[in-house]
Amino acid sequence: MKKSLLFFATISLLFFTACTSRKNDSATSGEVERTETSADAKPVADSTLYGTATDDWGMSTFAVKTADGREVQLVRTHNDGTSAKIYGDLTPGNAYALTTTDNGTALAIAINLTQLKQVVRSGFKIVNGQLLLPRSNGEEPVEILKLNADSLVAKGQTTVYRFGKNKH
């Protein structure tokens, strides 16, 4: 009888613990969602690296020399097999804004700033590898659809932005 009671008490305790953990997990994820969508959330630090492409890269690597003189060499394929997103041409001597992944060993996003500045000229910003274009009520994060020496096509939430000579 004592063994049965002890067994039942142990099983009840396990169920109680499992249910309590699940309630805490959902409350935590709800807090995260509210924090992420909060209008007065503090801005996240910018993780974008800026540098000039060197000629020390190939089909599977990309190298830049940062403003502080460090040479950063990155692979273009992530550990999960996906490829880096590269916007604009890869040209030695051009300036790039980039982010990394896989603990800083792989290129996540590279944006050719030399080409972007030729087309947009001013007013844009890059934060954490995300291009922000000016609009009347602030800045809009956009997805780059096309970037080359002649044009930029980017998609915002409700607008498609076209800059440069070839606006298609």
N, C-alpha and C positions, 0 to 999 in steps of 0.2 A: 504494500500500500504506500509506504514512504517513497519507494522508487518511482511508482506511478505519479505521485504528487510532485516529486522533484522533476521528473521528465516533463510533465504538463507545465510546471512553472518555468522551466527553461525554454520550452517552445513558445510560451506566451511572451516571455521577455524578448525573444528573438523577433517575433512579429511586431511587438510594440516598438522595438528599436528600428526595424526596417521602415515602419510607417512614419516614425518621427523623422528619420533621415530624409525621406522623400518629401515631406512637408517643408523642411528646411531648404532643400535643393530648389523647389519651385519658388519659394520666397526669394531666394538669392537671385535666381535668374530674372524674376520680376523686378528686383531692384536694379539689376544691370540694365534691363530694358528702359526703365525710367531714367536712369542716369544717362544713357546714350542719347535719349530723345529730349532730354531737358534743354530748354532754350538757354539757360544761364550756365551751362557746363563750361568748365575752363578748357581752353584750347590745348590740344595735345602738342608736345614738342615735335618740331620738324625733324624727321629722320633723313631728309634728302641730302645726298652727297653731291657736291659740285666739283667738276674737274674738266680737264682737257684730254681728249683721247690721244693716246700714244700710238705708235705704229707697232707696238708689241702685242698684237692680238691676232687671232685667227678665226677659223670657222666655228670653233666651240668656246672661245674665250673672248673677253673684252677687258681692256686695260685703260685706266685714266690716271692722270697725275693730278692730285688734289691741290687746292690753293696753298695748303701748308707744306707741299713738296712730297707728300707720300705718293708712291705708285701703288695703285690698287688693281690687282688682277683678279677677275671673276670668271666663273664658268657661265655659259649661257643656258644651260639646262639644269633645272632644279632637281633635287633628290627624288621627287615624286615623278620625274620624267617629263614634266611640262616645260615649255620654253619660256624664256624671258620675253617681255613685251618691249619691242624697240620701235620708237616713233621717230621717223626721219632717217636720213642716210647715216651709215657708219663711215665717218671720214676722219682720219688722223688730223689732229690740230683743231677740230671743232670742239666747242664747249658742250657739256652734257650735264643734265640733272638726272640723278639715278638713285634707286633704292635697291637694297639687297635682301636676300632671304637665305635660308639654310645657314644661320649663324654667321652671316657676312661672307659666305664663300660663293654664292651664286647671285647673278644679276636678276633682279625682279622686274624693274622698269628702267628704261633709259629714254630720255627725251633730248633730242638734238636742239640745244638752246641757240646755237648759231643760226640754224634754219628758222626756228620759232621767232627769234628776234627780227629776222629779215622780213617775215610775213606779218607778224602782229605788231611789231615795233615797240609798244609799251603797254602798261596797264595790266599785264597778266602777272600771275603769281603761281608758284609751285610749292605745295605743302605736302609732305609725305608722298612725293611722286605723283600727286594729283594736280592737274592743271586747273587753275581758277581764272575765269575770264570776268572782266568788269561788266556790271549791268547797273541799271539805274538805282536799284535798292541794295547794292553791295556786290558780292562776288558770287559767281555760280561755278560749282565744280562741273567739269565737262569730261566726256569720254572722247579721246582723240580717235577719229576715224581715219584721217590721212594727214601726214605731214611730210613735206619735201621742201626743196629750195624755193618753189613757186607758190605753194598754197598750204593752208591749214583748213581742214574740215573737222569740226568737233560738235558733239551732240550734248546739249544740256537737257534739263528736265523737260522743257517745253519748246526749246529753240534749237535749230541747227545753225551753228556759226560757220561762216565761210569767209576766209581772208585770203588775199593774194590774187595772183593773175588767173590761175585755173581754179575757179570757184565751183568745181563739180567733183 
